Amino acid sequence: MPLSPSGADRLVIATHNAGKLREMRELLAPYRITAVSAGELRLPEPEETGATFIANAEIKAKAAAERSGLPALADDSGLCVEGLGGAPGIYSARWAGEGKDFAAAMSRIAMELEKAKVPPPHRAYFVSALALALPDGTISTFEGKVFGILVFPPRGTRGFGYDPIFLPDGYERTFGEMEAEEKHGLPADGSQALSHRARAFQLFARACLTQGPPD
């Protein structure tokens, strides 16, 4: 289901999350796709009733495509902590509550690990599922993961969500301490990107942005 990077294409980013929108726009920028968010279009947020990241991404993408009449790209992502049986997982945003208080959510993870008497290192991974939906109902999905450990107390003020407690394997700085380009920049040589969202985006770009970015 290719999208031509002609400059005339419009794509709805099915999110009301400012941090997620910023990252998606940065990833799309080289392809000259005009991106508008569901929030900017004042589209309602559908209820996420799926049991997986992919299912929830599909729900959001389909809803945005149907209401806007444009192709829609949705991301559903979260943090899975092995010592907590994969929690918070698809409920990662809900752990932050209606006020999106991720400081409280990170504290909750630390408390839950302590309560469960899980010794460090605390293995965890981020998941990002992308779904591209067309107004005719056609849909494609892509998923990326990145593995690492959790660190407490949180480190860094960059990024968003659980980034300050996630230290990816092979790195000495958390996502919260990394510049945007290091976290989710796409390597020029085509090698695997670092972040879960960038890895899912690489799969999406290869399948749907077939002509590649301009020189």
C-alpha positions in Angstrom: 0.0 0.0 0.0 2.5 2.6 -1.2 2.2 6.4 -0.5 4.0 8.6 -3.0 6.3 11.2 -1.5 5.1 13.8 -4.0 4.5 16.6 -1.6 0.7 16.4 -2.3 0.0 13.5 0.0 -1.8 14.3 3.2 -1.6 11.8 6.1 -3.5 11.9 9.4 -1.4 11.0 12.4 -4.1 9.4 14.6 -2.9 10.8 18.0 -3.7 13.5 20.5 -0.3 13.0 22.2 2.0 15.9 21.5 5.2 14.0 22.1 4.2 11.1 19.8 3.1 13.6 17.1 6.4 15.4 17.3 8.3 12.1 16.8 6.1 11.0 13.9 6.5 14.3 12.1 10.3 14.2 12.5 10.3 10.7 11.0 8.0 11.7 8.1 9.8 15.0 7.3 12.3 13.6 4.8 9.5 12.1 2.7 7.6 15.4 2.2 4.4 13.9 3.5 2.0 16.6 4.9 1.0 15.3 8.3 -1.9 16.6 10.3 -2.9 15.2 13.7 -6.3 13.8 14.8 -6.2 16.4 17.5 -5.7 19.3 15.0 -8.7 17.9 13.0 -10.7 17.6 16.3 -11.4 14.0 15.7 -12.6 12.1 18.7 -10.4 9.5 20.3 -11.9 6.0 19.8 -12.0 3.6 22.7 -9.0 1.3 22.7 -10.6 -2.1 23.3 -7.9 -4.2 21.6 -6.0 -6.9 23.5 -2.7 -6.1 21.6 -0.7 -3.1 20.5 -1.5 -4.0 16.8 -5.3 -4.2 17.5 -5.3 -0.8 19.2 -3.3 0.8 16.5 -5.8 -0.5 13.9 -8.7 0.9 15.9 -7.2 4.3 16.0 -6.1 4.3 12.3 -9.4 3.1 11.0 -11.4 5.6 13.0 -9.2 8.5 11.8 -9.4 7.4 8.1 -13.1 7.0 8.2 -13.8 10.4 9.8 -11.2 12.4 7.8 -11.4 10.7 4.4 -7.6 10.6 4.4 -5.0 7.9 4.9 -4.3 7.6 8.6 -1.3 6.4 10.5 -1.7 5.3 14.1 0.8 4.2 16.7 0.1 2.2 19.8 3.0 1.8 22.0 4.0 0.9 25.6 6.5 -0.4 28.1 6.5 -4.0 29.0 8.4 -4.9 32.2 9.4 -8.6 32.4 9.3 -8.7 36.2 5.7 -7.5 36.2 4.5 -10.1 33.7 4.6 -7.6 30.8 2.8 -4.8 32.6 1.9 -2.0 32.0 2.0 -3.1 28.4 -1.1 -1.9 26.4 -2.2 -0.1 29.6 1.0 2.1 29.7 -0.9 5.3 29.0 -3.6 4.4 31.5 -1.1 4.0 34.3 -0.4 7.7 33.8 -4.1 8.5 34.4 -6.2 11.2 32.8 -3.6 13.8 33.7 -0.9 11.9 31.8 1.3 11.9 34.9 4.1 9.7 33.8 6.2 10.6 36.9 3.5 8.9 39.0 3.4 6.0 36.5 7.2 5.5 36.7 7.0 5.6 40.5 4.2 3.0 40.4 6.5 0.7 38.3 9.2 1.0 40.9 6.8 0.3 43.7 5.2 -2.7 42.0 8.7 -4.2 41.4 9.6 -3.6 45.1 6.3 -5.1 46.2 6.8 -8.2 44.0 10.4 -8.4 45.4 11.9 -8.5 41.9 15.7 -8.0 42.1 17.5 -5.8 39.5 18.4 -5.7 36.8 14.8 -5.1 35.7 14.6 -6.2 32.1 12.0 -4.4 29.9 11.2 -3.5 26.4 9.3 -0.9 24.5 6.9 -1.9 21.7 5.5 0.3 18.9 2.8 -0.9 16.6 2.0 1.2 13.5 -1.2 0.8 11.5 -1.8 2.6 8.2 -5.5 2.7 7.2 -7.0 4.0 3.9 -10.5 5.4 3.7 -11.6 2.3 1.7 -10.8 0.1 4.8 -7.4 -1.3 3.6 -5.0 -1.6 6.4 -1.3 -2.5 6.9 0.5 -3.0 10.2 4.1 -2.9 11.4 5.8 -3.5 14.8 9.1 -2.6 16.3 10.7 -3.4 19.7 13.7 -2.3 21.6 15.1 -4.1 24.7 16.9 -2.8 27.8 16.7 -2.3 31.5 15.0 0.1 33.9 16.9 2.6 36.0 15.6 4.3 39.1 15.5 7.2 39.8 14.5 8.5 36.4 17.2 10.2 34.4 16.8 12.9 31.8 14.1 15.3 30.8 14.0 14.7 27.0 11.5 12.5 25.2 8.2 11.7 26.9 6.4 9.0 28.8 8.6 6.3 30.3 11.8 7.5 28.5 13.6 8.6 31.7 13.7 5.1 33.2 14.5 3.1 30.0 18.2 2.3 29.3 18.5 0.5 25.9 20.9 -2.4 25.7 24.4 -1.2 24.7 23.9 2.4 25.8 24.9 4.4 28.9 22.1 7.0 28.6 18.4 6.6 29.0 16.0 7.6 26.3 15.2 10.6 28.5 18.8 11.7 28.2 19.1 11.3 24.4 18.6 13.9 21.7 15.8 13.2 19.3 18.1 12.3 16.4 19.9 9.7 18.5 16.8 8.1 19.8 14.7 7.8 16.7 16.8 9.1 13.8 16.9 6.8 10.8 20.5 5.6 9.9 21.6 6.8 6.5 23.0 3.3 5.7 19.7 1.7 6.3 20.8 -0.2 9.4 18.3 -0.7 12.3 17.2 2.4 14.1 17.4 2.6 17.9 13.9 3.4 19.2 10.9 1.1 18.9 8.9 3.7 17.0 11.7 4.3 14.5 12.1 0.6 14.0 8.4 0.2 13.2 8.6 3.3 11.0 11.5 1.8 9.0 9.2 -1.2 8.2 6.4 1.2 7.2 8.7 3.3 5.1 10.1 0.4 3.2 6.6 -0.9 2.4 4.7 2.3 1.9 7.2 5.0 0.9 8.5 3.0 -2.0 10.3 5.8 -3.9 12.3 6.8 -0.8 13.1 10.2 0.5 14.4 12.9 -1.9 18.1 13.5 -2.3 
